[in-house]
Amino acid sequence: MNSKAREDGTGLTGKLEEDLALFQGKMERCSDVEYHKFTLQSGKQGYLIFIAGMTDDTRLQMEVIDPLSRMESEQDLSGTLKTAGNGGNAKDLSGSSSDAGQLRTEMELEQGLTGLCKGDTIAILDGCRKILLVSLSKWEQRSVEEPASEPVIRGARDGFTESLQTNTTLIRRRLATPDLKVESIQVGTLSKTDMELVYLDSVVMPGLVDEVKQRIQRIVIDTVLESGYIEELICDNPFSVFPQVINTERPDRAVSGIVEGKVVILVDNTPFVLVVPGLFVETLQASEDYYQNYIFSTMTRFLRLGLAIGALVFPSIYIALTTFHQEMIPASLLLSIAASREAVPFPALIEAILMEASFEGLREAGIRLPRPVGQAVSIVGALVIGQAAVQAGIVSATLVIVVSFTGIASFIFPIYSQGLAFRVMRFPMMLLAGSLGLYGIFLGLLVLLIHLVKLRSFGVPYLSPIIPLQAAGLKDVFVRFPWWSMKERPLQTGKANLRRMKGNMRPRPPKS
């Protein structure tokens, strides 16, 4: 039986040197893997195998290596490692296997190697065919900081990090209830990336958890380096530019999705978590909207909506009016535009595409350069190039104003990926305006609306609760009603438990 295990490579043989050779063969040319030999007082020998830099050296020395010289039997070894692992229920190395925890035993060599590569310390002993893994992993990680991609004036300043355990803790701090469930999944044949599905069992949309699991489990890929891999592989329509999965760095935004019946997907090694299903109206809503006065939040949402429309069609309207519909422009404004375009050698369409492409190039360069240099390049580059282009007669001053306003408007999206979608769709709209005028703009908007109506995110209509119309859900779309009037969760995701507030919570002044 030992020889069979040795031949197929699925387990240990129980012979120390042969078992050590198995690990050394699998981890050859890995200079960071260390092998520490120990001998019990009974004469039995064994090895500790760990990866330098992924193991807590202090705990390893104090809780494992130092006590080895005082041990007499394998039962003592198991007990010491159990103390070091601070958990588990292993009886001994030769007895029954332990439950999954900080101390566990494995029969399969591949499982032991996976634990080793994730930072566990392996103990093998002569005469024992089981692999004992103790969790002593430790490596450098970024501390909890304010998210750079979603800053707020009022609200929590903590953001997700690259540590899966830290991210889970940030959510549990906000939802201190046993109803919060956390299920683990592993994806990636090489990376073996750990993921977690987080949801409220009594609130989550019926069937959503099973659907998310099925979509993730059918992913067969060698490496998952970021949650964007998962986002692209589980969305309903992979050919749409609009984000059907919300990604965020803010724990409060993730928790707000959980309490509305959604599922949050945490992916190890990335601070961006995924919230499903993702709806269009949510990309125009910031977490800060719920912390400010509802009147101010409503005004801000209308401002975002107007700027979003402007970011999509403002250059197209300029092209259509100056090319086909000059009669719609007031005479004084028309004369001013004509005077600024007198020396421009290009038609309005080519002029606008050149300026938009230049602006996008400067914005991309500013992102990729180091932050202090990038900000200077973006601001100074736009000013210098715009002014030089006007003086050289390549573009008109009016178009520079249009492009500048459009660029500013494209930054108003709380969800960055939605801003990218509008930036992409701006160019087809410009081409339609340059070829068909206002008719082209209306045609493009009609096609875009049809596309949005057809979109689904995990079975939920993308434009909910506007299309299909759900009157109760309109309290938190473009208008943000006061908290005391939003007693129910969104119907499209909170069907399992609609009620979120009891009684009449409207504040009342004291009687005089």
C-alpha positions, -999 to 999 in steps of 0.1 A, spaced: 0 0 0 29 23 8 45 16 -26 12 24 -43 9 57 -26 45 64 -35 40 55 -72 8 76 -78 21 105 -58 -12 111 -40 -1 105 -4 29 98 18 46 65 23 53 67 60 91 66 53 106 99 63 133 103 36 110 91 8 83 115 20 108 144 22 119 135 -13 83 138 -25 81 174 -12 116 183 -25 107 169 -59 75 190 -61 92 221 -47 125 218 -66 142 251 -76 123 269 -49 150 285 -28 126 300 -3 113 266 9 130 256 41 133 221 57 139 219 94 147 185 108 137 176 144 141 145 166 118 135 194 132 121 226 117 88 216 141 88 186 115 94 160 125 120 134 105 144 113 106 176 93 90 210 94 85 224 59 76 261 54 82 290 30 104 318 42 85 351 42 51 336 44 55 321 79 55 340 113 92 332 122 87 343 159 58 320 165 74 292 146 106 294 167 88 299 201 58 276 197 71 248 175 109 246 171 119 253 207 94 227 222 105 200 198 135 191 219 113 184 249 88 161 232 88 124 237 61 112 213 40 121 183 10 128 207 31 155 223 39 169 188 3 170 179 -6 188 211 21 214 207 11 221 171 -25 223 182 -15 250 207 6 268 181 -23 267 156 -47 279 183 -75 257 171 -84 224 154 -93 191 171 -66 168 159 -60 139 182 -26 128 169 -7 123 137 -17 87 133 -53 90 144 -84 104 127 -81 136 107 -90 169 122 -117 193 110 -107 223 88 -92 250 109 -58 264 119 -46 229 126 -56 201 102 -44 168 87 -44 159 50 -39 125 33 -34 139 -2 0 153 -11 -16 179 -34 -36 193 -5 -5 196 16 13 214 -11 -15 238 -16 -15 246 22 23 251 20 20 275 -9 -6 295 11 17 299 41 10 269 62 37 250 80 39 213 73 50 187 98 58 151 86 69 123 109 86 90 103 61 62 103 31 85 97 13 88 63 -6 119 72 4 155 66 -1 179 95 -6 215 86 -5 243 112 -15 279 102 14 301 111 11 323 80 21 359 81 31 384 54 32 421 49 -1 437 40 -16 471 35 -34 487 64 -70 497 63 -72 531 46 -97 554 30 -106 542 -6 -89 564 -32 -115 556 -59 -146 565 -38 -138 595 -15 -166 611 6 -170 642 28 -191 624 53 -190 587 60 -167 559 71 -130 563 62 -121 526 61 -118 507 29 -113 471 18 -77 458 16 -61 429 -3 -66 406 27 -97 384 25 -99 380 63 -96 417 69 -124 424 44 -147 399 60 -140 415 94 -149 449 80 -183 436 70 -190 417 102 -182 448 123 -212 464 106 -236 434 107 -232 418 141 -257 391 135 -255 353 131 -278 357 101 -248 369 81 -235 340 62 -200 336 47 -193 307 23 -159 300 8 -151 291 -28 -118 285 -45 -111 294 -81 -80 290 -102 -60 258 -110 -27 276 -104 -35 306 -82 -61 287 -61 -76 321 -52 -99 321 -22 -133 338 -25 -162 343 -1 -199 348 -7 -214 371 20 -252 375 24 -280 377 50 -298 344 50 -332 359 59 -330 387 34 -312 375 3 -331 373 -29 -345 337 -34 -323 316 -56 -295 343 -59 -269 324 -38 -273 292 -58 -271 311 -91 -239 329 -80 -223 296 -69 -232 279 -102 -217 308 -122 -185 308 -102 -181 270 -101 -183 267 -138 -152 290 -141 -122 269 -151 -92 292 -153 -56 289 -143 -52 323 -125 -75 348 -109 -55 379 -100 -83 404 -94 -120 405 -90 -123 419 -125 -117 383 -138 -148 371 -119 -169 401 -128 -163 395 -165 -170 358 -163 -203 359 -143 -221 388 -159 -253 382 -179 -243 400 -211 -205 400 -217 -209 422 -249 -223 452 -231 -201 481 -220 -224 488 -190 -213 473 -157 -238 446 -146 -219 439 -114 -211 467 -89 -175 469 -77 -166 489 -47 -138 495 -21 -162 508 5 -175 484 32 -206 505 39 -216 503 3 -211 465 3 -232 462 35 -260 484 21 -262 459 -8 -263 429 16 -292 444 37 -311 449 4 -309 412 -4 -278 411 -26 -247 389 -24 -213 403 -20 -183 385 -35 -150 389 -18 -119 379 -37 -85 375 -20 -56 398 -30 -79 427 -42 -96 455 -24 -125 456 -49 -155 435 -39 -184 426 -62 -221 432 -54 -247 413 -74 -271 421 -89 -259 455 -101 -285 480 -114 -281 511 -135 -296 535 -109 -270 524 -83 -241 537 -105 -255 572 -100 -259 569 -62 -231 575 -38 -229 561 -2 -227 597 10 -263 603 -3 -276 584 28 -255 603 53 -265 639 42 -298 656 44 -322 640 19 -330 674 2 -294 680 -6 -289 643 -17 -318 647 -41 -304 678 -56 -270 661 -60 -286 631 -77 -304 654 -102 -271 671 -109 -254 638 -115 -282 627 -139 -279 660 -159 -241 657 -161 -243 621 -171 -266 630 -200 -243 658 -209 -212 635 -208 -230 613 -233 -245 637 -258 -231 672 -254 -204 669 -281 -229 652 -303 -254 680 -300 -226 705 -309 -217 685 -340 -253 681 -351 -262 718 -346 -231 732 -363 -232 708 -392 -269 702 -400 -292 724 -379 -277 759 -378 -312 774 -379 -318 761 -343 -289 782 -329 -297 818 -319 -282 843 -344 -257 860 -320 -244 826 -308 -243 813 -344 -222 843 -355 -198 837 -325 -194 800 -333 -189 808 -370 -162 834 -362 -143 809 -340 -145 783 -367 -135 805 -395 -99 794 -396 -105 758 -387 -97 735 -416 -117 704 -403 -154 697 -402 -170 697 -367 -170 659 -365 -132 655 -371 -125 685 -349 -145 670 -320 -130 635 -324 -94 650 -324 -101 670 -292 -119 641 -274 -91 617 -283 -65 641 -270 -84 647 -238 -88 609 -232 -51 605 -239 -41 631 -214 -65 616 -188 -50 581 -193 -15 594 -191 -23 613 -159 -35 580 -143 -5 559 -153 21 585 -143 32 589 -107 5 609 -88 23 642 -84 35 642 -120 3 628 -134 -19 656 -120 5 682 -134 5 665 -169 -33 663 -169 -39 700 -160 -10 717 -177 -13 694 -208 -50 702 -213 -44 739 -209 -13 741 -231 -26 718 -259 -61 734 -259 -47 770 -261 -21 761 -287 -47 742 -308 -70 773 -308 -42 797 -317 -30 774 -345 -65 773 -359 -68 735 -356 -99 736 -333 -123 763 -323 -125 779 -288 -162 769 -286 -153 732 -290 -126 734 -263 -153 746 -239 -176 717 -250 -149 691 -246 -138 705 -212 -174 705 -199 -179 669 -212 -146 658 -195 -157 673 -162 -191 657 -164 -177 622 -170 -161 623 -135 -194 625 -116 -201 588 -116 -196 573 -81 -190 539 -99 -159 544 -121 -168 516 -145 -201 533 -154 -181 565 -163 -160 543 -186 -191 531 -203 -204 566 -210 -169 576 -223 -170 547 -248 -205 554 -260 -198 591 -266 -178 583 -297 -205 563 -315 -230 591 -307 -206 616 -322 -204 596 -354 -242 594 -356 -245 631 -351 -219 638 -377 -237 617 -403 -274 621 -395 -276 652 -372 -302 652 -344 -319 623 -360 -287 603 -355 -286 613 -318 -322 603 -313 -316 570 -331 -285 563 -310 -304 571 -277 -333 548 -288 -309 519 -296 -291 526 -262 -324 526 -243 -335 493 -260 -302 478 -250 -305 489 -214 -341 476 -212 -330 442 -224 -301 439 -200 -304 417 -169 -282 413 -139 -287 379 -123 -322 379 -136 -331 414 -124 -340 440 -150 -311 464 -153 -333 495 -152 -353 485 -122 -373 500 -106 -379 524 -135 -385 497 -161 -405 477 -152 -421 505 -131 -422 498 -93 -437 529 -77 -425 520 -42 -389 517 -54 -389 552 -68 -384 566 -33 -347 558 -37 -338 563 -74 -333 599 -85 -351 613 -55 -339 602 -21 -368 602 3 -361 606 41 -352 575 60 -385 574 80 -405 570 47 -384 541 33 -398 513 53 -393 486 28 -364 471 9 -363 473 -29 -388 449 -43 -365 436 -70 -340 422 -45 -356 422 -11 -385 399 -19 -377 375 9 -380 401 36 -394 434 25 -399 451 58 -369 469 71 -385 494 95 -414 491 119 -439 517 130 -440 554 123 -405 567 126 -412 602 114 -398 628 138 -424 649 156 -417 681 174 -425 681 211 -458 695 221 -456 730 236 
